[in-house]
Amino acid sequence: MLSLTDISLRIAGRLLIDRCSVQIVPGSRVGFVGRNGVGKSTLFHAIRGDLPTETGTIAVPPRWRIGSLAQEAPDGPDRLIEVVLKADREREALLHEAEVASDPTRIAEIQTRLVDIEAHSAPARAAAILSGLGFSADDQNRPCSEFSGGWRMRVALAATLFAAPDLLLLDEPTNYLDLEGTLWLEDHLANYPRTVIVISHDRDLLDTSVDQILHLDRGKLTLYKGSYSSFEEQRATREMLDAKHARRQADERKRLQAFVDRFKAKASKARQAQSRVKMLERMKPVTALVTQDVHEISFPQPEKMLSPPIVAVDEVSVGYDPKQPVLSRVTLRVDTDDRIALLGANGNGKSTLVKLLARRLSPFSGKVTRADKLSVGYFAQHQVDELNVDASPYDHIRRLMPDAPESKVRGRTGAIGFSGKAGDTLVKNLSGGEKARLLLGLATFFGPNMIILDEPTNHLDIDSRAALAEAINDFPGAVIMVSHDRYLIEACADQLWVVADRAVTNYDGDLDDYRRTVLSTRGARVAPREREPERGAQADANSRRPKEKRIPVKQRISEAETEMARINGIIEKIDAALALPDLFTRDPKQAAQLGKARASAGEALSRVEEEWLAASSELDETARQA
């Protein structure tokens, strides 16, 4: 059990957590929520032992392994599959020791443990996780250094999941994922067999993947049973009761104080007045509901509504190299009030399409027709780098209104969420969510007819995401969005377009249908290997075998051949030790261990040979059909 007992955490003089106690039982899946900046990531640092508590203790079971997403993306010449496999340090250490071990007893222990942890199936499990997070079979064999920082952070997430720690700590794991990767991760976490705590502002992940919600608010930790939707209902009821209690207490305080004020000077009532003073002192204050208003997000109305279609694309090819277009022969139209969400794995061309619609890219061929006087507001997360970090939100607005009076500039700055002193805060001192708000305000400043949003929810908390959904629904013009936030898509989109295989197609189903499609192609679940041998390694290996078939046939054959060679080498060592003439009389216990290891290695070899035969037969059948 993870036990937090009377803990307090303080950073730079600011008290973030004030004498809180929480117990999390093994196997819990906990969503950790709270406004940005309240101390959620700080608590993770304390649980890992990187930060001392001011008061209290954090007790983690001594045998538990704690795993969390690395702060820096992996890099270097290693193939992606190798980076992930190395995350299981026990397996790596055992395999290395197996190469040099000469003592028969130690050889037996190593090989028995390798069988227990299903070392032979590790490459298949690692490949399945990488596939679920969006890496093709070819990608998995490319050097890590060839990928961008965002993709390498996915590799770090894959490595963390593959290691299957007893306590998994994930801080905003969907920030680097597309919708497809997020759907896969939701399913994986929902079936994680150990303890997981995930910080997330993704409402659907918190409804799908966790069974408890840990809420940090005003320095206090409260653990709720159930999903995020259940938490909202429980919290609303609790706060309503607290508010009623606070009002009753305030009335009682007022009555007692009135008695004291009236009779404290009268000798006959002095004792009773003093008694009521003590009652007031003993009355524990009740914290009433404190409304933490979320700044509304609003988009200026377009000056004039245009006649549909506002954009028509006919047989267009577009990309960055005319010889290799990202999208080919695209035909589509956008009408005045469309709400369109783009689906498809990263790298398939969603951002390319929105850049075409936003006039950031010109087509190689085909025709794009736009309505006269069409104005487009374009938001992309990478535009954070285009902000002037040494300027304030007011300065950014002033540049757009150079001749306007001070009051109007201040008013527009406040309208996008930066009123008063907040408007003069330098961009470099703003949080990620505040920068996103500023970008949204700048992108839509002149009242566009069409708004394009490319991953707008990164760094926005749950309440701000709800405010964004309201703003989209209130906007009378067209909206095209790319987002990994399923809640935002379901709340706003009335059309789904899939961008894949260099084409853009209308998707007739809903997001539940799309989720089933994604999970069926990527593999819905990858069971991590068990730590203890008595949990049925053979049964788990058999249950995983259908998932392994999703890995390309030639890759499965190659991996099986490598594993057979490794196991045969193990068997040769064990047979050599068993052949010693006096082994059974000199050390019967060691002989028994070697015999057990020989049997386990033989079983592992038989399983791998079956996998090799099945893959070879599949390859032969494919060749005959071709």
C-alpha positions as CSV (number, residue, x, y, z in Angstrom):
1,M,0.0,0.0,0.0
2,L,1.2,3.5,-0.8
3,S,0.6,5.6,2.4
4,L,0.8,9.3,2.6
5,T,0.6,10.3,6.3
6,D,0.2,13.9,7.5
7,I,2.4,15.2,4.7
8,S,3.1,18.8,3.8
9,L,5.0,20.0,0.8
10,R,6.3,23.5,0.2
11,I,8.1,24.9,-2.8
12,A,9.8,28.3,-2.8
13,G,8.0,29.3,0.3
14,R,4.6,28.4,-1.1
15,L,2.6,25.7,0.8
16,L,1.2,23.3,-1.8
17,I,0.0,20.4,0.3
18,D,-1.0,21.0,4.0
19,R,-0.9,18.0,6.3
20,C,-2.8,15.4,4.2
21,S,-3.1,11.7,4.5
22,V,-4.1,9.2,1.8
23,Q,-3.8,5.5,1.4
24,I,-3.8,3.9,-2.0
25,V,-4.2,0.1,-2.1
26,P,-2.3,-2.1,-4.5
27,G,-3.9,-2.5,-7.9
28,S,-5.7,0.9,-7.8
29,R,-5.9,3.0,-10.9
30,V,-6.0,6.6,-9.7
31,G,-6.6,9.8,-11.7
32,F,-4.9,12.8,-10.1
33,V,-6.7,16.0,-10.8
34,G,-6.5,19.7,-9.8
35,R,-5.9,23.1,-11.3
36,N,-2.6,23.8,-13.0
37,G,0.1,24.8,-10.5
38,V,-1.5,23.4,-7.4
39,G,1.3,20.8,-6.8
40,K,0.4,17.6,-8.6
41,S,3.8,17.1,-10.2
42,T,5.5,18.1,-7.0
43,L,3.7,15.3,-5.2
44,F,5.1,12.9,-7.8
45,H,8.6,14.1,-7.1
46,A,8.0,13.4,-3.4
47,I,6.7,9.9,-4.0
48,R,9.8,9.1,-6.1
49,G,12.0,10.4,-3.2
50,D,13.3,13.3,-5.2
51,L,11.8,15.9,-2.9
52,P,11.6,15.8,1.0
53,T,8.3,16.4,2.8
54,E,8.1,19.3,5.2
55,T,6.0,17.1,7.6
56,G,4.8,13.5,7.6
57,T,5.9,10.5,5.7
58,I,5.5,8.7,2.4
59,A,5.7,4.9,2.7
60,V,6.1,2.8,-0.4
61,P,6.3,-1.0,0.0
62,P,10.0,-2.0,0.0
63,R,9.8,-4.4,-3.0
64,W,7.8,-2.0,-5.2
65,R,9.5,-0.7,-8.4
66,I,8.4,2.9,-9.2
67,G,8.3,3.9,-12.8
68,S,7.6,7.3,-14.4
69,L,8.0,9.0,-17.7
70,A,11.6,10.2,-18.2
71,Q,12.0,14.0,-18.3
72,E,14.2,13.9,-21.3
73,A,13.5,12.0,-24.6
74,P,15.8,9.1,-25.3
75,D,18.3,9.5,-28.1
76,G,21.2,7.7,-29.7
77,P,21.8,5.0,-32.3
78,D,19.9,2.2,-30.6
79,R,16.8,0.9,-32.5
80,L,13.5,1.8,-30.9
81,I,12.8,-1.8,-30.0
82,E,16.1,-2.0,-28.2
83,V,15.5,1.2,-26.3
84,V,12.2,-0.3,-25.0
85,L,13.6,-3.8,-24.2
86,K,16.4,-2.2,-22.1
87,A,13.7,-0.7,-19.8
88,D,13.3,-4.1,-18.2
89,R,16.5,-4.0,-16.3
90,E,16.1,-7.4,-14.6
91,R,15.8,-9.1,-18.0
92,E,18.8,-7.2,-19.4
93,A,20.9,-8.0,-16.4
94,L,20.0,-11.7,-16.5
95,L,20.7,-12.0,-20.2
96,H,24.1,-10.4,-19.8
97,E,25.0,-12.6,-16.9
98,A,23.8,-15.7,-18.8
99,E,26.5,-15.0,-21.4
100,V,29.3,-15.2,-18.8
101,A,28.0,-17.4,-16.0
102,S,29.9,-20.7,-15.4
103,D,28.7,-21.9,-12.1
104,P,26.0,-24.6,-12.6
105,T,23.9,-23.4,-9.7
106,R,23.8,-19.8,-10.9
107,I,23.1,-20.9,-14.5
108,A,20.1,-22.8,-13.3
109,E,18.9,-19.8,-11.3
110,I,19.3,-17.4,-14.2
111,Q,17.5,-19.7,-16.7
112,T,14.7,-20.5,-14.3
113,R,14.1,-16.8,-13.7
114,L,14.2,-15.9,-17.4
115,V,11.5,-18.5,-18.0
116,D,9.5,-17.1,-15.1
117,I,9.5,-13.6,-16.4
118,E,8.8,-14.8,-20.0
119,A,12.0,-13.3,-21.4
120,H,11.4,-15.1,-24.7
121,S,8.2,-13.1,-25.4
122,A,9.6,-9.7,-24.4
123,P,10.4,-8.5,-28.0
124,A,6.8,-9.3,-29.0
125,R,5.4,-7.4,-26.0
126,A,7.7,-4.4,-26.7
127,A,6.7,-4.4,-30.4
128,A,3.0,-4.5,-29.5
129,I,3.4,-1.5,-27.2
130,L,5.3,0.5,-29.8
131,S,2.7,-0.4,-32.4
132,G,-0.1,0.8,-30.0
133,L,1.6,4.1,-29.7
134,G,1.9,4.6,-33.4
135,F,5.2,3.1,-34.5
136,S,5.2,0.8,-37.6
137,A,7.4,-2.3,-37.8
138,D,9.9,-0.4,-39.9
139,D,9.9,2.5,-37.4
140,Q,10.7,0.1,-34.6
141,N,14.0,-0.9,-36.3
142,R,15.1,2.7,-37.0
143,P,17.6,4.5,-34.7
144,C,16.1,6.6,-32.0
145,S,18.1,9.6,-33.1
146,E,16.1,9.8,-36.4
147,F,12.9,10.8,-34.7
148,S,11.7,14.2,-33.5
149,G,11.5,15.1,-29.8
150,G,7.7,14.4,-29.6
151,W,8.1,10.9,-31.2
152,R,11.0,10.1,-28.9
153,M,8.9,11.0,-25.9
154,R,6.5,8.3,-27.1
155,V,9.4,5.9,-27.1
156,A,10.0,6.9,-23.5
157,L,6.4,6.2,-22.7
158,A,6.6,2.8,-24.4
159,A,9.7,2.0,-22.3
160,T,7.9,3.0,-19.1
161,L,4.9,0.8,-19.9
162,F,7.0,-2.1,-21.0
163,A,8.9,-2.1,-17.7
164,A,5.5,-2.6,-15.9
165,P,6.5,-1.1,-12.6
166,D,4.5,-1.9,-9.4
167,L,3.7,1.9,-9.1
168,L,3.3,3.6,-12.4
169,L,3.3,7.5,-12.2
170,L,2.3,9.2,-15.4
171,D,2.2,13.0,-15.8
172,E,0.1,14.2,-18.7
173,P,1.0,11.1,-20.9
174,T,-1.3,12.1,-23.8
175,N,0.5,15.4,-24.5
176,Y,2.7,13.8,-27.1
177,L,0.0,11.4,-28.5
178,D,-2.5,11.7,-31.3
179,L,-6.1,10.6,-30.8
180,E,-5.3,7.1,-31.9
181,G,-2.4,6.7,-29.5
182,T,-4.6,8.2,-26.7
183,L,-7.4,5.6,-27.4
184,W,-4.8,2.8,-27.2
185,L,-3.3,4.2,-23.9
186,E,-6.8,4.5,-22.4
187,D,-7.4,0.8,-23.0
188,H,-3.9,-0.2,-21.8
189,L,-4.2,1.7,-18.5
190,A,-7.7,0.4,-17.9
191,N,-6.2,-3.1,-17.9
192,Y,-3.0,-2.3,-16.0
193,P,-2.7,-5.0,-13.4
194,R,-0.7,-3.0,-10.8
195,T,-1.0,0.4,-9.3
196,V,-1.1,3.5,-11.5
197,I,-1.5,7.2,-10.7
198,V,-2.0,9.4,-13.8
199,I,-2.1,13.2,-13.9
200,S,-4.4,14.1,-16.7
201,H,-6.8,16.8,-18.0
202,D,-8.3,14.3,-20.4
203,R,-11.8,13.7,-19.2
204,D,-12.3,10.6,-21.3
205,L,-9.1,9.0,-20.1
206,L,-10.2,9.7,-16.5
207,D,-13.7,8.2,-17.2
208,T,-12.3,5.1,-19.1
209,S,-9.1,4.2,-17.4
210,V,-9.3,4.9,-13.7
211,D,-11.4,3.7,-10.7
212,Q,-10.5,6.4,-8.2
213,I,-9.9,10.2,-8.4
214,L,-7.4,11.9,-6.2
215,H,-8.3,15.6,-6.0
216,L,-5.8,18.3,-4.9
217,D,-7.6,21.6,-4.0
218,R,-6.5,24.4,-1.7
219,G,-3.7,22.3,-0.3
220,K,-5.9,19.3,0.6
221,L,-6.0,15.8,-0.9
222,T,-9.2,14.0,-1.2
223,L,-9.7,10.5,-2.6
224,Y,-13.0,9.7,-4.4
225,K,-14.2,6.3,-5.6
226,G,-15.2,6.0,-9.2
227,S,-14.5,7.7,-12.5
228,Y,-14.2,11.5,-13.1
229,S,-17.9,11.9,-13.9
230,S,-18.7,10.2,-10.6
231,F,-16.1,12.5,-8.8
232,E,-17.8,15.6,-10.2
233,E,-21.2,14.5,-8.9
234,Q,-19.7,13.5,-5.4
235,R,-17.8,16.8,-5.2
236,A,-20.8,18.9,-6.1
237,T,-22.9,17.2,-3.4
238,R,-20.1,17.5,-0.9
239,E,-19.5,21.2,-1.6
240,M,-23.2,21.9,-1.4
241,L,-23.4,20.3,2.0
242,D,-20.3,22.1,3.1
243,A,-21.9,25.4,2.0
244,K,-25.1,24.7,4.0
245,H,-23.0,23.7,7.0
246,A,-21.0,26.9,6.7
247,R,-24.1,29.0,6.6
248,R,-25.5,27.3,9.6
249,Q,-22.3,27.8,11.5
250,A,-22.1,31.5,10.5
251,D,-25.6,31.9,11.9
252,E,-24.7,30.2,15.1
253,R,-21.5,32.3,15.5
254,K,-23.6,35.4,15.0
255,R,-26.1,34.3,17.7
256,L,-23.4,33.5,20.2
257,Q,-21.4,36.6,19.5
258,A,-24.6,38.7,19.9
259,F,-25.2,37.1,23.4
260,V,-21.6,37.8,24.4
261,D,-21.7,41.4,23.2
262,R,-25.0,42.0,25.0
263,F,-24.3,40.4,28.4
264,K,-20.5,40.4,28.9
265,A,-20.7,43.5,31.1
266,K,-23.5,42.2,33.3
267,A,-22.3,40.4,36.4
268,S,-25.3,38.1,36.5
269,K,-24.6,36.9,32.9
270,A,-20.8,37.0,32.9
271,R,-20.4,33.3,33.5
272,Q,-22.8,32.4,30.7
273,A,-21.1,35.0,28.3
274,Q,-17.7,33.5,29.1
275,S,-19.1,30.0,28.3
276,R,-20.3,31.2,24.9
277,V,-16.9,32.7,24.2
278,K,-15.3,29.3,24.8
279,M,-17.9,27.7,22.5
280,L,-16.9,30.2,19.8
281,E,-13.3,29.3,20.3
282,R,-14.0,25.6,20.1
283,M,-16.1,25.9,16.9
284,K,-14.0,24.5,14.1
285,P,-14.4,26.6,11.0
286,V,-16.0,25.0,8.0
287,T,-14.6,25.9,4.6
288,A,-17.5,26.8,2.4
289,L,-17.5,26.4,-1.4
290,V,-14.9,28.7,-2.9
291,T,-15.8,29.3,-6.5
292,Q,-12.7,29.2,-8.7
293,D,-14.0,30.9,-11.7
294,V,-12.6,29.8,-15.0
295,H,-11.9,32.6,-17.5
296,E,-14.4,32.3,-20.3
297,I,-13.0,31.7,-23.8
298,S,-14.8,33.5,-26.5
299,F,-14.2,34.0,-30.2
300,P,-15.2,37.3,-31.9
301,Q,-18.1,37.0,-34.3
302,P,-17.2,37.4,-38.0
303,E,-18.3,40.7,-39.4
304,K,-20.2,39.0,-42.3
305,M,-21.4,35.5,-42.8
306,L,-20.4,34.2,-46.2
307,S,-22.3,32.0,-48.7
308,P,-21.4,28.3,-48.7
309,P,-19.1,26.7,-49.6
310,I,-16.4,28.9,-48.0
311,V,-13.7,26.5,-49.2
312,A,-13.8,24.0,-52.1
313,V,-10.9,21.7,-52.8
314,D,-10.8,19.8,-56.1
315,E,-8.3,17.0,-57.0
316,V,-5.6,18.7,-54.9
317,S,-2.1,17.3,-54.2
318,V,-0.1,19.0,-51.5
319,G,2.9,18.5,-49.3
320,Y,6.5,19.7,-49.0
321,D,8.1,17.8,-52.0
322,P,6.3,17.8,-55.4
323,K,7.8,14.3,-56.0
324,Q,6.3,12.9,-52.8
325,P,3.1,14.7,-51.9
326,V,1.6,14.1,-48.5
327,L,-1.9,14.2,-49.8
328,S,-3.1,13.4,-53.3
329,R,-6.3,14.0,-55.3
330,V,-8.1,15.5,-52.3
331,T,-11.7,16.7,-53.0
332,L,-13.7,18.3,-50.2
333,R,-15.8,21.3,-49.2
334,V,-16.2,23.4,-46.0
335,D,-19.5,25.2,-45.4
336,T,-20.3,28.2,-43.3
337,D,-21.1,26.5,-40.0
338,D,-19.3,23.1,-40.3
339,R,-17.7,21.5,-37.2
340,I,-15.1,19.1,-38.6
341,A,-12.7,16.9,-36.6
342,L,-9.7,15.4,-38.4
343,L,-8.8,11.8,-37.4
344,G,-5.8,9.8,-38.3
345,A,-2.4,8.9,-36.9
346,N,0.3,11.6,-36.7
347,G,2.3,11.8,-39.9
348,N,-0.6,11.0,-42.2
349,G,-1.2,14.6,-43.2
350,K,-3.7,16.3,-40.8
351,S,-1.4,19.3,-40.2
352,T,-0.6,19.4,-43.9
353,L,-4.4,19.6,-44.7
354,V,-5.1,22.4,-42.2
355,K,-2.1,24.4,-43.5
356,L,-3.6,24.1,-47.0
357,L,-6.9,25.4,-45.8
358,A,-5.2,28.2,-43.8
359,R,-3.2,29.3,-46.9
360,R,0.1,28.2,-45.2
361,L,0.7,25.7,-48.1
362,S,0.0,26.0,-51.8
363,P,-1.2,22.9,-53.8
364,F,1.1,21.2,-56.3
365,S,-1.9,20.4,-58.5
366,G,-5.7,20.8,-58.4
367,K,-7.7,23.8,-57.4
368,V,-8.7,25.4,-54.1
369,T,-11.6,27.9,-54.3
370,R,-12.2,30.2,-51.4
371,A,-15.1,32.6,-50.7
372,D,-14.4,36.3,-51.3
373,K,-13.2,38.0,-48.1
374,L,-12.7,34.7,-46.3
375,S,-10.7,35.2,-43.1
376,V,-9.2,32.3,-41.3
377,G,-8.0,32.1,-37.7
378,Y,-5.2,29.5,-37.3
379,F,-4.0,28.1,-34.0
380,A,-1.2,25.6,-33.8
381,Q,0.6,24.6,-30.6
382,H,4.1,25.2,-32.1
383,Q,3.1,28.9,-32.4
384,V,4.1,29.3,-28.8
385,D,7.6,29.7,-30.1
386,E,6.4,32.7,-32.1
387,L,5.3,34.7,-29.0
388,N,7.7,37.4,-27.8
389,V,8.7,36.1,-24.4
390,D,9.9,39.5,-23.2
391,A,6.5,41.1,-24.0
392,S,3.2,41.0,-22.1
393,P,-0.3,40.0,-23.4
394,Y,-1.0,43.7,-23.4
395,D,2.0,44.4,-25.6
396,H,0.8,41.7,-28.1
397,I,-2.7,43.2,-28.3
398,R,-1.3,46.8,-28.6
399,R,0.6,45.7,-31.7
400,L,-2.8,44.7,-33.3
401,M,-4.4,47.9,-32.2
402,P,-1.7,50.5,-32.7
403,D,-4.0,53.6,-32.8
404,A,-6.6,52.5,-30.3
405,P,-7.0,54.3,-26.9
406,E,-5.6,52.7,-23.8
407,S,-9.0,51.7,-22.4
408,K,-9.9,49.7,-25.5
409,V,-6.6,47.9,-25.6
410,R,-7.0,47.0,-21.9
411,G,-10.5,45.9,-22.6
412,R,-9.5,43.5,-25.4
413,T,-6.6,42.2,-23.3
414,G,-9.1,41.4,-20.5
415,A,-11.5,39.8,-22.9
416,I,-9.0,37.1,-23.8
417,G,-8.4,36.3,-20.1
418,F,-5.7,38.8,-19.0
419,S,-7.3,41.6,-17.1
420,G,-5.6,43.8,-14.6
421,K,-2.0,42.9,-13.6
422,A,-2.2,39.7,-15.6
423,G,-2.2,41.7,-18.8
424,D,1.3,43.0,-17.9
425,T,2.8,39.7,-17.0
426,L,5.7,38.8,-19.4
427,V,5.0,35.8,-21.6
428,K,8.1,34.0,-20.3
429,N,6.4,34.0,-16.8
430,L,3.0,32.6,-18.1
431,S,2.0,29.0,-17.6
432,G,1.5,26.7,-20.6
433,G,-2.3,27.1,-20.3
434,E,-2.0,30.9,-20.2
435,K,0.1,30.9,-23.3
436,A,-2.4,28.7,-25.1
437,R,-5.2,31.2,-24.1
438,L,-3.1,34.1,-25.4
439,L,-2.5,32.3,-28.7
440,L,-6.2,31.5,-29.1
441,G,-7.0,35.2,-28.5
442,L,-4.5,36.4,-31.1
443,A,-5.4,33.8,-33.7
444,T,-9.1,34.8,-33.6
445,F,-8.6,38.5,-32.9
446,F,-10.2,39.9,-36.0
447,G,-13.3,37.7,-36.1
448,P,-12.5,35.1,-38.7
449,N,-15.1,33.2,-40.7
450,M,-13.3,29.9,-40.1
451,I,-11.2,28.8,-37.2
452,I,-8.6,26.1,-37.5
453,L,-7.4,24.5,-34.2
454,D,-4.4,22.2,-34.3
455,E,-4.1,20.5,-30.8
456,P,-5.6,23.4,-28.8
457,T,-6.0,21.6,-25.5
458,N,-2.4,20.9,-24.6
459,H,-1.7,22.6,-21.3
460,L,-5.4,23.5,-20.7
461,D,-7.0,22.0,-17.6
462,I,-10.3,20.3,-17.6
463,D,-12.4,23.4,-16.9
464,S,-10.6,25.4,-19.5
465,R,-11.2,22.6,-22.0
466,A,-14.9,22.8,-21.2
467,A,-14.8,26.6,-21.7
468,L,-13.1,26.0,-25.1
469,A,-15.9,23.6,-26.1
470,E,-18.5,26.2,-25.2
471,A,-16.7,28.9,-27.2
472,I,-16.5,26.6,-30.3
473,N,-20.2,25.8,-30.0
474,D,-21.1,29.5,-29.6
475,F,-19.1,30.5,-32.6
476,P,-21.3,30.9,-35.7
477,G,-18.6,30.3,-38.3
478,A,-16.8,27.1,-39.4
479,V,-14.4,25.2,-37.1
480,I,-11.9,22.6,-38.1
481,M,-10.0,20.9,-35.3
482,V,-7.2,18.4,-34.8
483,S,-7.2,17.1,-31.2
484,H,-6.4,14.0,-29.1
485,D,-9.1,15.1,-26.6
486,R,-12.1,12.9,-27.3
487,Y,-14.4,15.0,-25.1
488,L,-13.7,18.1,-27.2
489,I,-14.4,16.2,-30.4
490,E,-17.6,14.6,-29.1
491,A,-18.8,17.9,-27.7
492,C,-18.3,20.0,-30.8
493,A,-17.8,18.0,-34.1
494,D,-20.6,17.0,-36.3
495,Q,-18.3,15.6,-39.1
496,L,-15.4,13.3,-38.8
497,W,-12.8,13.2,-41.6
498,V,-10.1,10.5,-41.7
499,V,-6.7,11.5,-43.1
500,A,-4.8,8.4,-44.1
501,D,-3.1,6.8,-47.1
502,R,-2.6,10.2,-48.7
503,A,-6.4,10.7,-48.8
504,V,-9.1,12.5,-46.9
505,T,-12.4,10.6,-46.5
506,N,-15.6,11.2,-44.6
507,Y,-16.1,8.8,-41.6
508,D,-19.7,7.6,-41.3
509,G,-19.4,6.2,-37.8
510,D,-19.0,7.9,-34.4
511,L,-15.9,8.0,-32.1
512,D,-16.9,4.7,-30.4
513,D,-16.8,3.0,-33.8
514,Y,-13.5,4.7,-34.6
515,R,-12.1,3.6,-31.2
516,R,-13.0,0.0,-31.9
517,T,-11.3,0.2,-35.3
518,V,-8.1,1.7,-33.8
519,L,-7.9,-0.9,-31.0
520,S,-8.5,-3.8,-33.4
521,T,-5.6,-2.7,-35.7
522,R,-3.2,-1.6,-33.0
523,G,-3.9,-4.3,-30.4
524,A,-6.2,-3.5,-27.5
525,R,-4.2,-4.8,-24.7
526,V,-0.6,-5.9,-23.9
527,A,-0.4,-7.8,-20.6
528,P,2.9,-7.1,-18.8
529,R,4.9,-10.0,-17.8
530,E,4.3,-11.3,-14.3
531,R,6.9,-10.9,-11.6
532,E,6.3,-14.1,-9.8
533,P,6.4,-17.6,-11.4
534,E,3.2,-18.9,-9.7
535,R,1.0,-16.5,-11.6
536,G,0.8,-18.8,-14.7
537,A,3.4,-17.7,-17.3
538,Q,2.2,-20.3,-19.7
539,A,-1.4,-19.2,-19.6
540,D,-0.4,-15.5,-20.1
541,A,1.9,-16.5,-23.0
542,N,-1.0,-18.3,-24.7
543,S,-3.4,-15.4,-24.2
544,R,-0.9,-13.0,-25.7
545,R,-0.2,-15.1,-28.8
546,P,-3.1,-13.6,-30.9
547,K,-1.7,-10.1,-30.2
548,E,1.7,-11.1,-31.4
549,K,0.3,-12.0,-34.8
550,R,-0.2,-8.3,-35.4
551,I,3.6,-8.0,-35.8
552,P,4.8,-8.5,-39.4
553,V,5.4,-12.2,-40.2
554,K,9.0,-11.8,-41.3
555,Q,9.8,-9.9,-38.1
556,R,8.2,-12.7,-36.0
557,I,10.2,-15.3,-37.8
558,S,13.5,-13.4,-37.3
559,E,12.8,-12.8,-33.6
560,A,11.8,-16.5,-33.1
561,E,15.1,-17.7,-34.8
562,T,17.1,-15.4,-32.6
563,E,15.3,-16.6,-29.5
564,M,15.7,-20.3,-30.5
565,A,19.5,-19.8,-30.9
566,R,19.7,-18.2,-27.5
567,I,17.6,-20.9,-25.7
568,N,19.7,-23.7,-27.4
569,G,22.8,-22.1,-26.1
570,I,21.3,-22.2,-22.6
571,I,20.3,-25.8,-23.0
572,E,23.9,-26.7,-24.1
573,K,25.3,-25.1,-20.9
574,I,22.8,-26.9,-18.7
575,D,23.4,-30.2,-20.4
576,A,27.2,-29.8,-19.9
577,A,26.7,-29.2,-16.2
578,L,24.3,-32.1,-15.9
579,A,26.9,-34.4,-17.6
580,L,29.4,-34.0,-14.8
581,P,29.9,-37.5,-13.5
582,D,29.7,-36.8,-9.7
583,L,27.0,-34.1,-9.8
584,F,24.1,-36.1,-8.5
585,T,26.1,-37.6,-5.6
586,R,28.1,-34.5,-4.7
587,D,25.2,-31.9,-4.8
588,P,21.7,-33.4,-5.3
589,K,20.1,-30.0,-4.7
590,Q,22.1,-28.4,-7.5
591,A,21.3,-31.3,-9.8
592,A,17.6,-30.8,-9.0
593,Q,17.8,-27.1,-9.8
594,L,19.6,-27.8,-13.1
595,G,17.0,-30.4,-14.0
596,K,14.2,-27.9,-13.4
597,A,16.0,-25.2,-15.4
598,R,16.5,-27.8,-18.3
599,A,12.8,-28.6,-18.3
600,S,11.8,-24.9,-18.2
601,A,14.2,-24.1,-21.0
602,G,12.9,-27.0,-23.1
603,E,9.3,-25.7,-22.6
604,A,10.4,-22.2,-23.7
605,L,12.1,-23.7,-26.7
606,S,9.0,-25.6,-27.7
607,R,6.8,-22.5,-27.4
608,V,9.2,-20.5,-29.6
609,E,9.4,-23.3,-32.1
610,E,5.6,-23.4,-32.3
611,E,5.6,-19.6,-32.9
612,W,8.3,-20.0,-35.6
613,L,6.3,-22.8,-37.3
614,A,3.1,-20.8,-37.2
615,A,4.8,-17.7,-38.7
616,S,6.6,-19.7,-41.4
617,S,3.3,-21.4,-42.4
618,E,1.6,-18.0,-42.6
619,L,4.4,-16.6,-44.8
620,D,4.2,-19.7,-47.1
621,E,0.4,-19.3,-47.3
622,T,0.8,-15.6,-48.2
623,A,3.4,-16.4,-50.9
624,R,1.0,-19.0,-52.4
625,Q,-1.9,-16.6,-52.5
626,A,0.3,-14.0,-54.2
